[in-house]
Amino acid sequence: MDNPTGCKEKLNSSTWDSFKLHKVRDEEESQTTLMGVVKFLCWLIIGILVLGLAFLSRASLLLLISATGDGSVQFVNKPFSHLILGCVLIIPSILTAAKCLWKHSLRPVPMLSASSLITVCLLEAVASFGTASLVVIYLPQYDILTMVFISNSICLIPSILQVISLNISHRFKVAAPLAGLLLLLGGYSLFLFVQMFYLKRHDGMSLGLVILFSVLTSLTWWENFISNWKHPVFRRLRSDVDKCRNVMSLCISVVRTLVTACVVGALIPLRGLEWSTITDVASHELRIILGLLGVQAGASVLCSWFGGVACKIHAVKRSFGLPLILNTPVVLAAFLAVFSVHYNEFLQANNGLNLSDFCASSIGVADNTPRVEVLYSEIIRSICNQGDIVNVLSVSLVGAAGVCWWVGLILTTIYVWTQNVNRIQRTSEIFVRRMYEAAFLEQSMLLNTRLHIIPQCTEKSDPRKSRRENLSIYVCATLWHETEEEMLRLISSVFRLDRFREKRWKTSDKSDDSFGFEVHVMFDDAFKNVTDREAGTKKRVINEYVESLISAIDETYRIFQTYTSSDSLCEDESCASEKKVMSTPYGGRLCYTLPCGNNLHIHLKDTQFVQNRKRWSQVMCMYYLLGWRLYRKHFVCQQLHPEDVTKIHARLETEKKNTYILTLDGDTEFQPSAVTLLIDRLRRYPGVGAACGRIHPTGFGPMVWYQKFEYAVSHWLQKTAEHVLGSVLCSPGCFSLFRATALMDENVVKKFAMKPTNAMEHLQFDQGEDRWLSLLLLQQGWRIEYCAGSDSYTNAPRDFKEFFNQRRRWDPSKIANAIELLGNGFEASRKNPSISKPFLLYQILYLMATLVGPSTVCFLIAAALSFFTGWNYNWCLIVSVIPPIIHLIICFLATPDTQITVTAAFTVLYTLAMIGGVCTAFSEYFFWTICVHMVFIFMMFIRRQISNLTLIGERGGGNGGRS
């Protein structure tokens, strides 16, 4: 009953064959529940660290300030205490100056104009004078709780400037800072009232100076709140400061250090003390004061750093704003808890006594008292020194003033809670100043967070929509004789990008991720000769590799079409990919329309018409896309309308600016999020000509295992070092994004298309075309960046022959291009700010280490032989040199296959010899060697996990940081 009708016609298999072979990886990148839990734990841990470090910084500073007061009997050497307090104030300036000098040595910047320099230095001198006077002179006169309250009052000028700025652009948003301003003024009024009428402080001058210096201190953050002031003076000042941030920060550090030193240096003689007594400090006092200094400095630096991490992982609200705001009540609660616990213990031990008796008994402690108890005693003494501590009304009024200041700070910095942090945003774009204020850590971190005031614009002028309409990406992939499995990886990635683009195009709130793209696959050696037996002639037809590519496209199209097809069943015929076939001067072209409307072009190169190899495919692609497609239409338009040459040139520059080229290899696999991270690099930083991601080798076997380790060390670590110290020197063609403006610059593509004329040029041009193109961009002043969050995967060589041939191309090319860069180093340094003199020195040392690597191996082998056998070291050195000489002779005389066989044998022998030599050399110190190694691995692991926090934010926080 197989065929009930008895017919013998052949049935269509699609009507009964429901079993499919799913070879395409069509899954989308999505956040799993585990990743959500990991992100929440990261936010929680970072938030706790920020709060804990801010608490340690504030508490240790207040104890230092209290120790300098006249009422402190535990700390009698006041000059020494004042000196340490001054050191606390200038430590941020010293650290900032060191950082600026380091950055200036790597990337020199122009100097500030004289007027801007004088203006900034005067403002900073006034602000630092107010800070030093308030902290060193007047805060020690108050109790430790009032110090906590006063520290929140230093945002009066920022609130005034913010009201003015928002009133210019967003009047409806001015309510919060205006209310904060009123609360700050109310706090000052309450403070004056309670100090003069309840606590009987009749020194009005002293109270007025406290308020004056707190206002002058708030001048520190003036720059953050004048960002939209349109007066030419402010525009010129902001422009100068932005261009010369390193120089400005260095000058600010010097000014603040000098002013603070003058205030501290003049205070001691004015108080009738002698600096000569600074060495007469008791040992227990020295340990406590220096301990407070170390805790305050370390906690402040770490809190500032972790605060930046919290912003970068898009946890501004949870792990940055909330912990810093809560630090004030936490510090108050901790001090009051210490006071309450000791007071209750006192009452239990002494019945019938009261609070005044407790305060009287807590004045002094013995010299051998533990340091923690000394600090507890200082807290109790300071709180008891409030004045009328038993007067509930006066304490309540002081607390009310503190609440007004605290709430005023919250309302002044309310913009932090709605702050948008974009992916891969630099710290300089999140914070205005490079330094924190040690005396007011959490306040400075909140007020230093950049206030973004975006002018209101209509829908017609919405900059997001202009980017959405103009940004175009040309995906340029090069294929040769990849397997069908490798082709499926590439094609699946392209189809995923097609689906991603369609979703982002339809989602208005994700317009920054929207772009138009077109795929061009350059297929080398795509034809073969076939003899026509009937006609007796030969003809050119596509080879089996092209057929595999077509099969991979059809299979991928069928899988991805199910997501867009409205049919309930999507059979092969209904979902088959339609293609156009056309003949071209270089061979042929296949044109596809992807399921979501983007175009895929397969350029089939015939070696009889065009040159083979990857570099010429890239040259052909760039000339076709950037020359024929982009430049020619504007050139023709200019010929037809010469009167509009300015407008046509402007349109050309705009299109070049918004056009990128994504280069891929035939076996590259990636997710759309990796592309968006590279786009962010080029879109946000105009000086970046190319950006590359992190390449992961895939496969199985010993050679792949070795390459995974090698990629982690030689590629990821090396590119990270180059990115930090200067610029990445090689943007790999398997996954990189290039700016069209950079490629169309002088001496880039035109020089990239030159034919080699000597051996050195052959090494540069054809053995490592990616490094050669990157060098051309660097020589024209463009920067190349590395984005570790942009992951891609490529097949690694699985056998030694393929691996050896690959490295035989890469290594000589790397050395040749390094020599080219260093040979024209001064010219490159002049044109490219990323290529500094220290970076060139680093490259010289790296090149020298590469060149002496073989001789180092010979010396190690000689040392191992001498250790094993007891022979004379000179004879061992001669023996260790013999195998390399034999290998050189074989490389000159033998065939390539013989060379690879001999090289593989030598590799095994040298590996065993090195392992034996290292193990023997360290056998005597095996335990300590393992300990050092494990500590190093642990430190690298911790550093890696901290880096991953930023990557989690980059992937998961695409539309801002309101979490």
Secondary structure in CASP SS format (residue, H / E / C, confidence):
PFRMAT SS
TARGET T0000
AUTHOR 0000-0000-0000
METHOD secondary structure of the structure
MODEL  1
M C 1.00
D C 1.00
N C 1.00
P C 1.00
T C 1.00
G C 1.00
C C 1.00
K C 1.00
E C 1.00
K C 1.00
L C 1.00
N C 1.00
S H 1.00
S H 1.00
T H 1.00
W C 1.00
D C 1.00
S C 1.00
F C 1.00
K C 1.00
L C 1.00
H C 1.00
K C 1.00
V C 1.00
R C 1.00
D C 1.00
E C 1.00
E C 1.00
E C 1.00
S C 1.00
Q C 1.00
T C 1.00
T H 1.00
L H 1.00
M H 1.00
G H 1.00
V H 1.00
V H 1.00
K H 1.00
F H 1.00
L H 1.00
C H 1.00
W H 1.00
L H 1.00
I H 1.00
I H 1.00
G H 1.00
I H 1.00
L H 1.00
V H 1.00
L H 1.00
G H 1.00
L H 1.00
A H 1.00
F H 1.00
L H 1.00
S H 1.00
R H 1.00
A H 1.00
S H 1.00
L H 1.00
L H 1.00
L H 1.00
L H 1.00
I H 1.00
S H 1.00
A H 1.00
T C 1.00
G C 1.00
D C 1.00
G C 1.00
S C 1.00
V C 1.00
Q C 1.00
F C 1.00
V C 1.00
N C 1.00
K H 1.00
P H 1.00
F H 1.00
S H 1.00
H H 1.00
L H 1.00
I H 1.00
L H 1.00
G H 1.00
C H 1.00
V H 1.00
L H 1.00
I H 1.00
I H 1.00
P H 1.00
S H 1.00
I H 1.00
L H 1.00
T H 1.00
A H 1.00
A H 1.00
K H 1.00
C H 1.00
L H 1.00
W H 1.00
K H 1.00
H H 1.00
S H 1.00
L H 1.00
R C 1.00
P C 1.00
V C 1.00
P C 1.00
M C 1.00
L C 1.00
S C 1.00
A H 1.00
S H 1.00
S H 1.00
L H 1.00
I H 1.00
T H 1.00
V H 1.00
C H 1.00
L H 1.00
L H 1.00
E H 1.00
A H 1.00
V H 1.00
A H 1.00
S H 1.00
F H 1.00
G H 1.00
T H 1.00
A H 1.00
S H 1.00
L H 1.00
V H 1.00
V H 1.00
I H 1.00
Y H 1.00
L H 1.00
P H 1.00
Q H 1.00
Y C 1.00
D C 1.00
I H 1.00
L H 1.00
T H 1.00
M H 1.00
V H 1.00
F H 1.00
I H 1.00
S H 1.00
N C 1.00
S C 1.00
I C 1.00
C C 1.00
L H 1.00
I H 1.00
P H 1.00
S H 1.00
I H 1.00
L H 1.00
Q H 1.00
V H 1.00
I H 1.00
S H 1.00
L H 1.00
N H 1.00
I H 1.00
S H 1.00
H C 1.00
R H 1.00
F H 1.00
K H 1.00
V C 1.00
A H 1.00
A H 1.00
P H 1.00
L H 1.00
A H 1.00
G H 1.00
L H 1.00
L H 1.00
L H 1.00
L H 1.00
L H 1.00
G H 1.00
G H 1.00
Y H 1.00
S H 1.00
L H 1.00
F H 1.00
L H 1.00
F H 1.00
V H 1.00
Q H 1.00
M H 1.00
F H 1.00
Y C 1.00
L C 1.00
K C 1.00
R C 1.00
H C 1.00
D C 1.00
G H 1.00
M H 1.00
S H 1.00
L H 1.00
G H 1.00
L H 1.00
V H 1.00
I H 1.00
L H 1.00
F H 1.00
S H 1.00
V H 1.00
L H 1.00
T H 1.00
S H 1.00
L H 1.00
T H 1.00
W H 1.00
W H 1.00
E H 1.00
N H 1.00
F H 1.00
I C 1.00
S C 1.00
N C 1.00
W C 1.00
K C 1.00
H C 1.00
P H 1.00
V H 1.00
F H 1.00
R H 1.00
R H 1.00
L H 1.00
R H 1.00
S H 1.00
D H 1.00
V H 1.00
D H 1.00
K H 1.00
C C 1.00
R H 1.00
N H 1.00
V H 1.00
M H 1.00
S H 1.00
L H 1.00
C H 1.00
I H 1.00
S H 1.00
V H 1.00
V H 1.00
R H 1.00
T H 1.00
L H 1.00
V H 1.00
T H 1.00
A H 1.00
C H 1.00
V H 1.00
V H 1.00
G H 1.00
A H 1.00
L H 1.00
I H 1.00
P H 1.00
L H 1.00
R C 1.00
G C 1.00
L C 1.00
E C 1.00
W H 1.00
S H 1.00
T H 1.00
I H 1.00
T H 1.00
D C 1.00
V C 1.00
A C 1.00
S H 1.00
H H 1.00
E H 1.00
L H 1.00
R H 1.00
I H 1.00
I H 1.00
L H 1.00
G H 1.00
L H 1.00
L H 1.00
G H 1.00
V H 1.00
Q H 1.00
A H 1.00
G H 1.00
A H 1.00
S H 1.00
V H 1.00
L H 1.00
C H 1.00
S H 1.00
W H 1.00
F H 1.00
G H 1.00
G H 1.00
V H 1.00
A H 1.00
C H 1.00
K H 1.00
I C 1.00
H C 1.00
A C 1.00
V H 1.00
K H 1.00
R H 1.00
S H 1.00
F H 1.00
G H 1.00
L H 1.00
P H 1.00
L H 1.00
I H 1.00
L H 1.00
N H 1.00
T H 1.00
P H 1.00
V H 1.00
V H 1.00
L H 1.00
A H 1.00
A H 1.00
F H 1.00
L H 1.00
A H 1.00
V H 1.00
F H 1.00
S H 1.00
V H 1.00
H H 1.00
Y H 1.00
N H 1.00
E H 1.00
F H 1.00
L H 1.00
Q H 1.00
A H 1.00
N C 1.00
N C 1.00
G C 1.00
L C 1.00
N C 1.00
L H 1.00
S H 1.00
D H 1.00
F H 1.00
C H 1.00
A H 1.00
S H 1.00
S C 1.00
I C 1.00
G C 1.00
V C 1.00
A C 1.00
D C 1.00
N C 1.00
T C 1.00
P C 1.00
R H 1.00
V H 1.00
E H 1.00
V H 1.00
L H 1.00
Y H 1.00
S H 1.00
E H 1.00
I H 1.00
I H 1.00
R H 1.00
S H 1.00
I H 1.00
C H 1.00
N C 1.00
Q C 1.00
G C 1.00
D C 1.00
I C 1.00
V C 1.00
N C 1.00
V H 1.00
L H 1.00
S H 1.00
V H 1.00
S H 1.00
L H 1.00
V H 1.00
G H 1.00
A H 1.00
A H 1.00
G H 1.00
V H 1.00
C H 1.00
W H 1.00
W H 1.00
V H 1.00
G H 1.00
L H 1.00
I H 1.00
L H 1.00
T H 1.00
T C 1.00
I H 1.00
Y H 1.00
V H 1.00
W H 1.00
T H 1.00
Q C 1.00
N C 1.00
V C 1.00
N C 1.00
R C 1.00
I C 1.00
Q C 1.00
R C 1.00
T H 1.00
S H 1.00
E H 1.00
I H 1.00
F E 1.00
V C 1.00
R C 1.00
R C 1.00
M C 1.00
Y C 1.00
E C 1.00
A H 1.00
A H 1.00
F H 1.00
L H 1.00
E H 1.00
Q H 1.00
S H 1.00
M H 1.00
L H 1.00
L H 1.00
N H 1.00
T E 1.00
R C 1.00
L C 1.00
H C 1.00
I C 1.00
I C 1.00
P C 1.00
Q C 1.00
C C 1.00
T C 1.00
E H 1.00
K H 1.00
S H 1.00
D C 1.00
P H 1.00
R H 1.00
K H 1.00
S H 1.00
R H 1.00
R H 1.00
E H 1.00
N H 1.00
L C 1.00
S E 1.00
I E 1.00
Y E 1.00
V E 1.00
C E 1.00
A E 1.00
T E 1.00
L E 1.00
W C 1.00
H C 1.00
E C 1.00
T C 1.00
E H 1.00
E H 1.00
E H 1.00
M H 1.00
L H 1.00
R H 1.00
L H 1.00
I H 1.00
S H 1.00
S H 1.00
V H 1.00
F H 1.00
R H 1.00
L H 1.00
D H 1.00
R H 1.00
F H 1.00
R H 1.00
E H 1.00
K H 1.00
R H 1.00
W H 1.00
K H 1.00
T C 1.00
S H 1.00
D H 1.00
K H 1.00
S H 1.00
D H 1.00
D H 1.00
S C 1.00
F C 1.00
G E 1.00
F E 1.00
E E 1.00
V E 1.00
H E 1.00
V E 1.00
M E 1.00
F E 1.00
D C 1.00
D C 1.00
A C 1.00
F E 1.00
K E 1.00
N E 1.00
V E 1.00
T E 1.00
D E 1.00
R C 1.00
E C 1.00
A C 1.00
G C 1.00
T E 1.00
K E 1.00
K E 1.00
R E 1.00
V E 1.00
I E 1.00
N C 1.00
E H 1.00
Y H 1.00
V H 1.00
E H 1.00
S H 1.00
L H 1.00
I H 1.00
S H 1.00
A H 1.00
I H 1.00
D H 1.00
E H 1.00
T H 1.00
Y H 1.00
R H 1.00
I H 1.00
F H 1.00
Q H 1.00
T C 1.00
Y C 1.00
T C 1.00
S C 1.00
S C 1.00
D C 1.00
S C 1.00
L C 1.00
C C 1.00
E C 1.00
D C 1.00
E C 1.00
S C 1.00
C C 1.00
A C 1.00
S C 1.00
E C 1.00
K E 1.00
K E 1.00
V E 1.00
M E 1.00
S E 1.00
T E 1.00
P C 1.00
Y C 1.00
G E 1.00
G E 1.00
R E 1.00
L E 1.00
C E 1.00
Y E 1.00
T E 1.00
L C 1.00
P C 1.00
C C 1.00
G C 1.00
N C 1.00
N E 1.00
L E 1.00
H E 1.00
I E 1.00
H E 1.00
L E 1.00
K E 1.00
D C 1.00
T C 1.00
Q C 1.00
F C 1.00
V C 1.00
Q C 1.00
N C 1.00
R C 1.00
K H 1.00
R H 1.00
W H 1.00
S H 1.00
Q H 1.00
V H 1.00
M H 1.00
C H 1.00
M H 1.00
Y H 1.00
Y H 1.00
L H 1.00
L H 1.00
G H 1.00
W H 1.00
R H 1.00
L H 1.00
Y H 1.00
R H 1.00
K H 1.00
H H 1.00
F H 1.00
V H 1.00
C H 1.00
Q H 1.00
Q H 1.00
L H 1.00
H C 1.00
P H 1.00
E H 1.00
D H 1.00
V H 1.00
T H 1.00
K H 1.00
I H 1.00
H H 1.00
A H 1.00
R H 1.00
L H 1.00
E H 1.00
T H 1.00
E H 1.00
K H 1.00
K H 1.00
N C 1.00
T E 1.00
Y E 1.00
I E 1.00
L E 1.00
T E 1.00
L E 1.00
D E 1.00
G C 1.00
D C 1.00
T C 1.00
E E 1.00
F E 1.00
Q C 1.00
P H 1.00
S H 1.00
A H 1.00
V H 1.00
T H 1.00
L H 1.00
L H 1.00
I H 1.00
D H 1.00
R H 1.00
L H 1.00
R H 1.00
R H 1.00
Y C 1.00
P C 1.00
G C 1.00
V E 1.00
G E 1.00
A E 1.00
A E 1.00
C E 1.00
G E 1.00
R E 1.00
I E 1.00
H E 1.00
P E 1.00
T E 1.00
G C 1.00
F C 1.00
G C 1.00
P H 1.00
M H 1.00
V H 1.00
W H 1.00
Y H 1.00
Q H 1.00
K H 1.00
F H 1.00
E H 1.00
Y H 1.00
A H 1.00
V H 1.00
S H 1.00
H H 1.00
W H 1.00
L H 1.00
Q H 1.00
K H 1.00
T H 1.00
A H 1.00
E H 1.00
H H 1.00
V H 1.00
L H 1.00
G C 1.00
S C 1.00
V C 1.00
L C 1.00
C C 1.00
S C 1.00
P C 1.00
G C 1.00
C C 1.00
F E 1.00
S E 1.00
L E 1.00
F E 1.00
R E 1.00
A H 1.00
T H 1.00
A H 1.00
L H 1.00
M C 1.00
D C 1.00
E C 1.00
N C 1.00
V C 1.00
V H 1.00
K H 1.00
K H 1.00
F H 1.00
A C 1.00
M C 1.00
K C 1.00
P C 1.00
T C 1.00
N C 1.00
A H 1.00
M H 1.00
E H 1.00
H H 1.00
L H 1.00
Q H 1.00
F H 1.00
D C 1.00
Q C 1.00
G C 1.00
E H 1.00
D H 1.00
R H 1.00
W H 1.00
L H 1.00
S H 1.00
L H 1.00
L H 1.00
L H 1.00
L H 1.00
Q H 1.00
Q C 1.00
G C 1.00
W C 1.00
R E 1.00
I E 1.00
E E 1.00
Y E 1.00
C E 1.00
A E 1.00
G E 1.00
S E 1.00
D E 1.00
S E 1.00
Y E 1.00
T E 1.00
N E 1.00
A C 1.00
P C 1.00
R C 1.00
D C 1.00
F H 1.00
K H 1.00
E H 1.00
F H 1.00
F H 1.00
N H 1.00
Q H 1.00
R H 1.00
R H 1.00
R H 1.00
W H 1.00
D H 1.00
P H 1.00
S H 1.00
K H 1.00
I H 1.00
A H 1.00
N H 1.00
A H 1.00
I H 1.00
E H 1.00
L H 1.00
L H 1.00
G H 1.00
N C 1.00
G H 1.00
F H 1.00
E H 1.00
A H 1.00
S H 1.00
R H 1.00
K H 1.00
N C 1.00
P C 1.00
S C 1.00
I C 1.00
S C 1.00
K H 1.00
P H 1.00
F H 1.00
L H 1.00
L H 1.00
Y H 1.00
Q H 1.00
I H 1.00
L H 1.00
Y H 1.00
L H 1.00
M H 1.00
A H 1.00
T H 1.00
L H 1.00
V C 1.00
G H 1.00
P H 1.00
S H 1.00
T H 1.00
V H 1.00
C H 1.00
F H 1.00
L H 1.00
I H 1.00
A H 1.00
A H 1.00
A H 1.00
L H 1.00
S H 1.00
F H 1.00
F H 1.00
T H 1.00
G C 1.00
W C 1.00
N C 1.00
Y H 1.00
N H 1.00
W H 1.00
C H 1.00
L H 1.00
I H 1.00
V H 1.00
S H 1.00
V H 1.00
I H 1.00
P H 1.00
P H 1.00
I H 1.00
I H 1.00
H H 1.00
L H 1.00
I H 1.00
I H 1.00
C H 1.00
F H 1.00
L H 1.00
A C 1.00
T C 1.00
P H 1.00
D H 1.00
T H 1.00
Q H 1.00
I H 1.00
T H 1.00
V H 1.00
T H 1.00
A H 1.00
A H 1.00
F H 1.00
T H 1.00
V H 1.00
L H 1.00
Y H 1.00
T H 1.00
L H 1.00
A H 1.00
M H 1.00
I H 1.00
G H 1.00
G H 1.00
V H 1.00
C H 1.00
T H 1.00
A H 1.00
F C 1.00
S C 1.00
E C 1.00
Y C 1.00
F H 1.00
F H 1.00
W H 1.00
T H 1.00
I H 1.00
C H 1.00
V H 1.00
H H 1.00
M H 1.00
V H 1.00
F H 1.00
I H 1.00
F H 1.00
M H 1.00
M H 1.00
F H 1.00
I H 1.00
R H 1.00
R H 1.00
Q H 1.00
I H 1.00
S H 1.00
N H 1.00
L H 1.00
T H 1.00
L H 1.00
I H 1.00
G H 1.00
E H 1.00
R H 1.00
G H 1.00
G C 1.00
G C 1.00
N C 1.00
G C 1.00
G C 1.00
R C 1.00
S C 1.00
END
